[in-house]
Amino acid sequence: MNFENIGGMKMEVKKIAVLGAGIMGHGIAQVCAQAGYQVNLRDTKDEFVETGISKIRKFLGGSVERQRMTQAEADAILGRIKGMTDLKEAVKDVDIVIEAIVEDINIKKGVYKELDQICRPDTIFASNTSAQSITEMAMATKRPDKFIGMHWFNPPQLMRGIEVITHDKTSKETLDIMVGLCKKLGKEPGICKDSPGFIVNRLIQIWYNEGLNMFDEGIAEPQDIDTALKVAYNFRMGPFELRDMVGLDVALASTGTQYRELMREQFRPPRCLIMKVKAGDLGRKTGRGFYEYKSER
């Protein structure tokens, strides 16, 4: 069932490497394993890998308790995920690398340059970036035709959509493979060209910013703004809750990128977001953002 048509030949996608075991990476690894793929989940430290695996185990445990899967099925999913810190081991003989590391274009480009040297020539690179340039990252490699964006939404296990982002040199074969992969993962792919914020984040950025600007202007408190949006439009979360969940550092990086690229005032990062990041209050992952949480650390 895992075959993709490439130039009239059959390529069997068996193994996927996910780089980054954080908020997005561990969820992406779980979804891929649930679809039957062998997954190497790699991060820079053992503790990061162990935390990611632990969160997968907890999520699957909840699914078993709610009778959405059996314990045997949960065990089989975990059995298809292998955690590690060695990059060469993680990407050895994999068909696709899905990168879900820090939202820093220079760090990402450095990783891709290294991957280019150690991966098979036919391995596809897919970045889970929410705002960084797919074109710029692709051109850091010698395989831009095999480079594509694959923007998941949080949490990957529950959100149905994936943005598939192409650039001028992405081959049709690469696009077809990734669209096919999304469907096999049970997701709905939305295809777009490389552009700041892609589709969803460009649209929703203005909504985020106006909510935070209202707080800066003293119009209302975060809880009241979030509650108003949830009650009026039946949203599950408001802008402050969503920003805290994503991570305020990630939110600021994304906002800043769109503002620099588009140069439109509505994309300017709100001051309250800038100050929260300066203070190290990054949302759920640090235990404090616009709200306070029990630290996940």
Secondary structure, DSSP 8 states (H G I E B T S, - for coil): --EEEETTEEEE--EEEEE--STTHHHHHHHHHHTT-EEEEE-SSHHHHHHHHHHHHHHHHHHHHTTSS-HHHHHHHHHTEEEES-HHHHHTT-SEEEE---S-HHHHHHHHHHHHHHS-TT-EEEE--SSS-HHHHHTTSS-GGGEEEEEE-SSTTT--EEEEEE-TT--HHHHHHHHHHHHHTT-EEEEEES-TTTTHHHHHHHHHHHHHHHHHTTS--HHHHHHHHHHHH--SS-HHHHHHHH-HHHHHHHHHHHHHHH--GGGS--HHHHHHHHTT--BGGGTBSSSB-----
